[in-house]
């Protein structure tokens, strides 16, 4: 992600439909409670006791992007600890119509932004459970959704950081990655795309159903489903990689020069960190006032005006395209273990954005790093250090996307490169995305690997850069100074 939009809203109770809640069965049991996995920044997200293996999500779109989608989410999850008497799922915004566990209908209740299912018998450790929720997926309402409405009756997803569970029931934390299948039915005349590759298409006179499946695990915050009056443009990238761009009808001529740059961007990144880690890539361009770009998995999301606004220099446009592409190694393949590890995503993506800009008409790498260094103390005072940012306000969870994790993270990487040298730094980058490919990793993992590659203990050096209240002296640049806070 390169910039963020604000989301804030009051939190009414989850809607209830039909006879999904059996009060007789629940009356004697303790009241259900929302659970979380203890993330410092998002304590209510994620749920203990199970590991999601697969999501199978069915969506039916009417053609009106103000109306809720009818949806069904099936989850295969393995119980990982003590027998579970209740199953918590992150879900808010929608109406639950029915809940089943292993085929049997079960009672459920809402608890804050969880729904709590009560199977007839406790679920033992190691069991793979089939969870089946029929629900709606609203595109607007009192709670902000991961859906964004586009100008011509369409939708795109932007779930980062905490909005996926307002689209579909989930274990909504990046540490629990899983396989995804999406089945999306639309009226004829609409196009649907999703993360992964299309595996099936079925049409009748009125509707089209398309199925997409990911080949690699994905965090919920990276899921993408886009629906609209769109063109899907296919071409071949480096080494035969299938490229898929999705653009609004009527914009091909102005967007085509930018779409053609993807192959070169992929080659540029591959030279620095190794092979692209997924089975397909492309740009998803939306007619919407996004105010950000976003690295949804296999489809990087941009707005039309990002490419058409004449005030943006071309080098900057391409550098941001590199930023979102770089996330497919840093953030999408190697995902954060905790949200406090966000700098590993954004700092690295910003690093490659800087590097590309410096090589293609933008400011030099040293100039970009110096400017960030000068601002670093003020960022740390305002937001906390890169690897331990301040907890955001409840109504501003996107407050985690601050300069200190972007440029602040990148300037810490610049300092590391200055300390260990460009050759070792490049070796570290390649080792990081190889060792943790398609998994999750933490700041502590990065510090250990950096020390291993460098052949010296870097824990004190990186602790000061990543956790210090003040910015350390920059190796090789004793004359650099941070600027005092203004205002």
N, C-alpha and C positions, 0 to 999 in steps of 0.2 A: 504494500500500500504506500502511496506517496503523500496523500493528504487525507483528511478525515472530515466527515460531516457529523454534526451533533444529533444525538437522539435523546429525547427526554419526554416522559409521559407519566401520568398516574397509573396505578396498577390495580385494576379491578379484578374480581375473581374470574377464574376460568369458566367458560360457559359449559353447561351440562345438557346433554340431549338424551331423550328416551329413558330407558330403564338401566342405563349403564352403571349406576351406583346402587348397590343393594344395601340399604340402610340397616336392614335386619341383620345382615352378616357382619356389618361394621360397627354396630352399636356397642358391642361389648369390648371391642378392641381399643387400645389407646389411639388418640388422634394421630393421624399421619403427620410427619414433619418433613420439610424440605431438607435434603442432604446435599453435601458438596464434598469434593475431594481435598479441601483445605488449601486451595490456591489463594495466596495472599491477596491478589488483586481481584479475583472473582470467586469468593468463598462459596457461593451458592451453585457454581457450575460443576458439572461432572457428578458422578454418583459412584460410591464405593460398592464393592462386592461383585462386580462382574466386568467382563471385557467384551466389548462389541466386536464381533467378527465380520458381520455383513449387515448392510441396510438394503432393503428393497422398497423403493418409494414409488408409488403410483399417484399421478396428478391428472386431474381432468379440468381443462380450462374452457370457459364458456365463450371466450371472445371479448368479454368485458373485464378490464383489469381493475375495476373497482369492486368486483364481487369475489367472495372467497372461492378458492378452488376446492372441489371435493378431492379427498386424499386418503390414501392408505399407506401406512408405514409398517413394514415387517422388519423385525430385528432379530438376528441370530446372535446370542450372547452366551459366553461361558461364565459360569459362577466361579469366582476365584478365591473365596474365603469361606467364612462360616456359612452354614445353610441360610438361605434368604427366605424370611417369612414374608417380606414385602419387597417389591421392585420399584425403585424410584427412577423416573425418566424426567429429563428436562423438557418441559413443554408449556407454552403459554400462548395467548392470543386466540387459539382456535377452539372449536367445539368438538369434544370427544363424543363420538356416536357409539362406539363399542370398543371394548378391550378384551383381548384373549391371550391366554398363556398356554402354549402347547395345545392349541385348538379349543380349549375350554373357556367359555366366557367367565370373566372375573370381575368382581367389584373394584371400584377405584374411587379415589377422592383427589381433589386438587389441594396442594399445599404450596402457597406462594407461587413460584414458577416451576414447580414439579407437578407431575401426576404420580400418584402412589397406587400401584396395583397390588392386590392381595390374592395370590394364588391359593388354591384349596389346601395344598400341602407345602411345607418348606422345600426349597429347591437346593439340592445337595451340591457340595463343592465338586467342580469338574463337569457338571451337567451343562449341556448346550441347550439353551431355552429358546423357543420360538415365541416372540412377542409380536402381537398383531393388533395395531391400533387403527380404527377407522375414524377419520377426523376431517375437519375443514382446515384450510390454510389461508387465512385472511391476508389481503394485500393492504389493508389499512385498518385503523382502529385506535383504541386508547393506548395500547402498547405499540411501540415502533416495531416494524417487521423487518426481516431480511429481504423481503421483496421490495423492489423499486419499480414503480410504474413508468413506462416510457411514453413518449408523446403520441404514438399511434397504436393504442390499445395493446401494448405489449408489457412484458415483465422481464427483469433480470434480477439475479440474486446478488446481494452484498451482505454476507453473514458476519463478517469480521467486526467486532471480536465476539460478541455475545448474542447474536440474533438468529443463529440457525434454529434454536429451539423455539423460535416464534414462527417457524415455517413448518417444521416436522419434529415429532418426538425423537429424542436423541440423548446420548451421553455427550453433552455439548462442551467438550474440552479437548484441546489439540493433542493431549497425551494419549487419548484413546482413538487411534486411527483404525479405519476399517475399510473393507471393500464396499462399493456402492453400485447399485443398479437403479436406474431411473426409467419409468415408463410414463410417457407424457402424451396425453390425448388432447388434441386441439381441433377446432373447426377447420375444414378444408380452407386453404388460403393462408393459414398461419404456418410458420416454421418453428419447430422446437429443437433446441440443442441442449446438451448437458455435458458435464465433465466426463471424460473417457471417450470411448469410440462407439459409434452407432452399431448395434448388432442386429436390429430388426426394424422393419417398417410394415405397418398394416393399414390399409385404407378402405373406407367404404364411401358412399356418396356424400356423406356429411362430415366425416371426421377422419383424422389421421392419427395413428398411434405409433410413436417412435420409442425404441428401447436403446438405452446407452449403458455401458458397463465400464467401470474403471479396471485397469489391469494391475494397478498398484493401490495400496491403502491410502486413504485420504482423511484429513481432519474435517470435522463438520463445518468449521469456519471457512473452508476452501471450496465447498460444494457450489456448483453452478448449474442452474437451469434457466435458460433464456427462451422466451416465447415472443414472437412478433412477426411482422411482415418483412421478412429478411431474405437476403441472399446468402447462401453458403458457398464459399469459393474454396476449391480444393486445388492444391498443387503439391509438388514434391520438394522437400527440403534436403539438407545435407544427408548423405548416406541413405537416401530413400525415405527419410522420416516424413510421414503424412502430415501436411499442414492443412488446417481448416480455419478459415476466417469467416466470421458471421457479421454482416453489415446490413444496415437498413436499406431497403429498396430505394433507389434514386440517388445514392451517394457513392456509387462505385468509382466514377471517374475521379473524384477528388480524393478518395481514400486509397486507390490502387497504388500510387507511388510509395505510400507508407507501408502497405501490406507487402510489397516486394522486398522490403528491407529485412524481413524476418530471417531469411536464410543466411544473410551476412551476419546478423546478430547472433544466430545460433553458432556459426563457425567461430565468431570472436569469443564467445563464452566457452566453447569447447576447448579452444586452445589454452584457456586459463585454468579451467577446473575439471575438464573431462567430458565424457559423453552426456548428452541430454538425458535425464533420468526417466522420461515418460514415453508413452507410445504415440503421442500426437501433440501438436501445439498449434496455436493460432491466436488471433486477436478477435475479441468480441466488442463491437463498437455499437453503442446505444445512443438513441435520441433521448437524452435525459440530461438534466443539469446535475451531474454527479459531484463535481468539485474534487474528484480524486480519481486515481487509477488503482486497480486492485488485481492481485495475482491469483484469481480463482484457478483451480488446478486444471491445467491443459488449455484454458481459455483466459487470457489476460484481458480484463475489462477496462475499456476506455470510453469516453464520451466523444461524439462527433466533433464537438468544438475543440477538443484537445488537438485534433489534427488540422482544423480549419481556421482557428484563431490566428490572424496574421501577426499578433503581438508576440507570439512565441518564436524564438529563434529555432532553426531546424536542429542545431546541435543539441539543444535542450530537449526537444521532442524525442530525439533518438536516445538520449541518455535516460529519459524516463522509461522508454520502451525496454531498454537494457535492465533498468531497475526491476521491472515486473518480471522479465524473463529470468533474471538472476534468482528471484525468489523460488523458481522451480527447483533449484538446488538448495537454496538457503531459506527454509521455511516450509516448502511444500514436500520435498523429499526428506530433508532433515527438519523435523518440526520441533517446536519448543516443548520441553518437559513441563514447564510452568510459564505463565504469562510474564513473569519477571525476566524470563530468558528472551523476551521479544527483541532485545538488541541484537541477538544472533541472527535474526531474520533481517531486521531493518538496517542494522549497521553494515552487514555484508552487502545487501542490495545497494545501499548508498555508496559503498566503496566502489563497486563496479560501475555505478552511475558516474561517479567522479572520474574513474579511470577512463571510461569511454569518452566523456566530455573533454577531458584533457587531450585525448588523441584525435578529436574530431571537431576542433574549432572553438571549444569552450575554454574556461580558465585552466591554468596549469593545476596539476595535482597538488603541488605545494601551496598554491594560492588558495585552493578550496580547503585544504587541511588547516592552513593558518587562520582563515576566516572562522572556521568552526572552533578552532582552539581558542581564539579570542573571546568567543561567546560562551565557552564551555562552563566557566564558573557561574555565570548568570543562570544558565540552564539547570545546573545542579542545585542552585538555591531555589529555583522556581519549581522544579519537577523531581528532584532527587537524582542520584547518580545513574548511569546507564543501565546497570544490572540490578538496581533496586529502586525503581521509580516509586514515587509517592502513590498511595492508594487513591484512585479517582473518586470523585463524588458519586453517589448512587445514581444520580440522573445524568451523569456524564462519563459513562464507561469508556467512550472513545477518547477520553482524556489520557489514556495510556499512549496514544500515538503523538508523542511530543518530540521536539527537535533533539532532545538529549538521547533518545534511542536511535534516531536516524543519523544526523551529523555527529552527535556525541559518540555514538557507537563507532562510526566510521573513523573519527579522529583517534579513538583508542586503537583501532586496527592500524592506522598510519603509524602510531607510536610503536606498536609491536613490530611492524616492518622495519622501522628505523632501528629498533633494538636488536633484531635477529638477522636482518638483511633480507633483500628481496628474494633471493633464491630459497632460503628456508621458509619465508612467508608463503611463497607460491606452493612449496611442498606441503605446508600445513593446510592450505585451502583445499588442495586436492585430496589430502588424507581425510579431512573432516567430512567432505561430502561422500567419500567412498566408505569410510568406516561406519557411518551412521545412516547410510542410504535407506530411505523408506522406513525410517524409525523416528525416535524422538531422542533428544539430547539436551543437556543442560549447560549452563555456564561453567560448572565444575568440570564437566567432560571436556569442554574447550580448553580450559586451563591445563588440564592433565595432558591433553594431546599436544598443545603448544610446547609444553616442557619436554615432552618426549621427542618431538621433531627437532627442537632447538638443541637438545642435549644438555639442558640446564634447567634448574628450577625457576620457573617464571611466576610462581604463585604470588609472591610479594609484589612484583612488578605489575601484574594484571589486577591484583586486588586493589591497588591504589587507583589504577585507571578505571576500573569498572565499578568500584564501591566507594571511592573516596568522596568526601564532601567538597574537596578542592581538587582542581585539575593539576596533575603532576607536571614537572618540567618536561618539555619535549626533547627526547634524545636527538642530538644532531642540530638542534635549534635553540641554543641557550638564550638567544635574544627574543624569542617569542614570549609575549605577555598576554594574559587574559585581560579583558576590559572590565571596568567596574560596571555594576548593574545600573541601568538608567531608570530614572523615575522613582 
